Amino acid sequence: MATSEFPAGTRADSDIQEQLQKELAALVWARQTHPGILVRNGVVNLYGTVTDHRQADALRVAAENVPGVKLVRCHMLWCAPSSAQVFELPEQQSAPPSLS
């Protein structure tokens, strides 16, 4: 019997990333943002550019709702469509709500 590097009740990073990518692929607006997703030890890091700051919030919430996610860090940039200027959004970090 093979041993897992993950404690009981946790998911592999690749499983978390795959599920998040599938969920985002089903959302038209999310497909347009092409977010970069990096998952390490249950921590999701989101990278990329959005044209509306609410998209970054929605990506963060989508990641928070994936089972096994311990923390979400959003490193998204906001690009103003009218001027093509790019701004850093304040880095956001959040943990999924506790189900206790």
C-alpha positions as CSV (number, residue, x, y, z in Angstrom):
1,M,0.0,0.0,0.0
2,A,1.4,3.3,-1.1
3,T,1.6,6.1,1.5
4,S,0.4,9.6,0.7
5,E,2.3,12.8,1.4
6,F,-1.0,14.4,2.4
7,P,-2.6,13.9,5.8
8,A,-6.0,12.2,5.8
9,G,-8.8,14.5,4.7
10,T,-6.6,16.7,2.4
11,R,-6.6,16.7,-1.4
12,A,-3.6,16.7,-3.8
13,D,-2.7,20.1,-5.2
14,S,-3.2,18.7,-8.7
15,D,-6.8,17.7,-7.9
16,I,-7.5,21.2,-6.5
17,Q,-6.0,22.9,-9.5
18,E,-7.8,20.6,-12.0
19,Q,-11.2,21.1,-10.3
20,L,-10.7,24.9,-10.2
21,Q,-9.7,25.0,-13.9
22,K,-12.8,22.9,-14.8
23,E,-15.1,25.2,-12.9
24,L,-13.6,28.4,-14.4
25,A,-13.8,26.9,-17.9
26,A,-17.6,26.7,-17.5
27,L,-17.8,30.4,-16.9
28,V,-17.6,32.6,-20.0
29,W,-16.2,35.7,-18.2
30,A,-13.6,33.5,-16.5
31,R,-12.4,32.0,-19.7
32,Q,-11.7,35.5,-21.0
33,T,-9.4,36.4,-18.0
34,H,-7.1,33.3,-18.5
35,P,-6.0,33.3,-14.9
36,G,-2.8,31.5,-13.9
37,I,-3.4,29.1,-11.1
38,L,-0.6,27.7,-8.9
39,V,-1.5,25.4,-6.0
40,R,1.0,24.4,-3.3
41,N,0.1,22.6,-0.1
42,G,-3.6,23.6,-0.5
43,V,-2.8,27.3,-1.0
44,V,-4.1,28.7,-4.3
45,N,-2.3,31.6,-6.0
46,L,-4.1,33.4,-8.8
47,Y,-2.2,35.4,-11.4
48,G,-3.2,37.3,-14.4
49,T,-5.0,40.4,-15.7
50,V,-8.7,41.4,-15.3
51,T,-10.6,44.3,-16.9
52,D,-12.9,44.6,-13.9
53,H,-11.8,44.3,-10.3
54,R,-14.9,42.3,-9.5
55,Q,-13.5,39.5,-11.7
56,A,-10.6,39.1,-9.3
57,D,-13.0,38.9,-6.4
58,A,-15.1,36.3,-8.2
59,L,-12.0,34.2,-9.1
60,R,-11.0,34.3,-5.4
61,V,-14.4,33.2,-4.3
62,A,-14.5,30.4,-6.8
63,A,-11.1,29.1,-5.5
64,E,-12.3,29.4,-1.9
65,N,-15.2,27.1,-2.7
66,V,-13.0,24.2,-4.0
67,P,-12.8,21.5,-1.4
68,G,-9.3,21.1,0.1
69,V,-8.3,24.8,-0.4
70,K,-6.7,26.2,2.8
71,L,-5.9,29.7,1.6
72,V,-6.3,31.8,-1.6
73,R,-3.8,34.5,-2.5
74,C,-4.9,36.8,-5.4
75,H,-2.1,38.5,-7.3
76,M,-4.2,39.8,-10.2
77,L,-3.6,43.0,-12.1
78,W,-6.3,45.3,-13.3
79,C,-6.1,46.7,-16.8
80,A,-8.3,49.7,-17.6
81,P,-9.8,48.9,-21.0
82,S,-10.2,52.6,-22.0
83,S,-6.6,53.5,-21.4
84,A,-4.8,50.1,-21.5
85,Q,-3.1,51.1,-18.2
86,V,-2.3,48.3,-15.8
87,F,-2.7,48.7,-12.1
88,E,-1.8,46.3,-9.2
89,L,-4.8,45.4,-7.2
90,P,-4.2,45.2,-3.5
91,E,-3.0,41.7,-2.8
92,Q,-5.8,39.8,-1.3
93,Q,-5.5,36.7,0.9
94,S,-8.4,34.8,2.3
95,A,-9.2,31.4,3.7
96,P,-12.4,29.5,2.9
97,P,-15.1,29.9,5.5
98,S,-15.0,27.3,8.2
99,L,-17.8,24.7,8.1
100,S,-17.9,24.1,11.8
